[in-house]
Amino acid sequence: MLELTKKILKTVSFDALLFQKELNKALKWITDAEEIKKFQEWCIVEFGSIYPLIIRKAFVLEVSK
């Protein structure tokens, strides 16, 4: 499922709102802390230069749950 999410994020990365929506959706079903950390690192590498604030905000909200 994580690989599918990565493909989706790459597909919607042209649009900030779609990217944010899909990222938040993915973070709802990932439950393992280690998997979240790896996913965060992947997001930063892939999209950190495009959407740093969206990524930071999504993962901060996830940690605060």
C-alpha positions as CSV (number, residue, x, y, z in Angstrom):
1,M,0.0,0.0,0.0
2,L,2.9,2.4,0.7
3,E,4.3,1.9,-2.8
4,L,0.9,2.7,-4.2
5,T,0.8,5.9,-2.1
6,K,4.2,6.9,-3.4
7,K,3.0,6.5,-7.0
8,I,-0.1,8.5,-6.3
9,L,1.9,11.3,-4.7
10,K,4.2,11.4,-7.7
11,T,1.2,11.6,-10.0
12,V,-0.5,14.4,-8.1
13,S,2.7,16.4,-7.3
14,F,1.8,19.0,-10.0
15,D,-1.0,20.3,-7.7
16,A,-0.4,21.4,-4.1
17,L,-3.9,20.8,-2.9
18,L,-4.1,17.2,-4.3
19,F,-0.7,16.5,-3.0
20,Q,-1.7,17.6,0.5
21,K,-4.9,15.7,0.4
22,E,-3.2,12.4,-0.6
23,L,-0.4,12.9,1.9
24,N,-2.9,13.4,4.7
25,K,-4.9,10.4,3.5
26,A,-1.8,8.2,3.5
27,L,-0.8,9.3,7.0
28,K,-4.2,8.2,8.4
29,W,-3.6,4.5,7.6
30,I,0.2,4.2,8.4
31,T,0.4,3.1,12.0
32,D,3.9,1.9,12.5
33,A,6.2,4.7,13.8
34,E,9.2,3.4,11.9
35,E,7.3,3.3,8.6
36,I,6.1,6.8,9.2
37,K,9.7,8.0,9.7
38,K,10.8,6.3,6.5
39,F,7.8,7.7,4.6
40,Q,8.7,11.2,5.9
41,E,12.3,10.8,4.8
42,W,11.1,9.7,1.3
43,C,8.7,12.7,1.1
44,I,11.4,15.1,2.0
45,V,13.8,13.7,-0.6
46,E,11.2,13.5,-3.4
47,F,9.2,16.7,-2.7
48,G,11.0,18.7,-0.1
49,S,12.1,21.3,-2.6
50,I,8.6,21.7,-3.9
51,Y,6.3,21.4,-0.9
52,P,8.4,21.7,2.3
53,L,5.6,23.4,4.3
54,I,3.0,20.9,3.3
55,I,5.2,18.0,4.3
56,R,6.3,19.6,7.6
57,K,2.7,20.4,8.5
58,A,1.4,16.9,7.7
59,F,4.0,15.1,9.7
60,V,3.8,17.5,12.7
61,L,0.1,16.9,12.8
62,E,0.7,13.1,12.6
63,V,3.1,13.2,15.5
64,S,0.8,15.2,17.7
65,K,-2.0,12.7,17.4
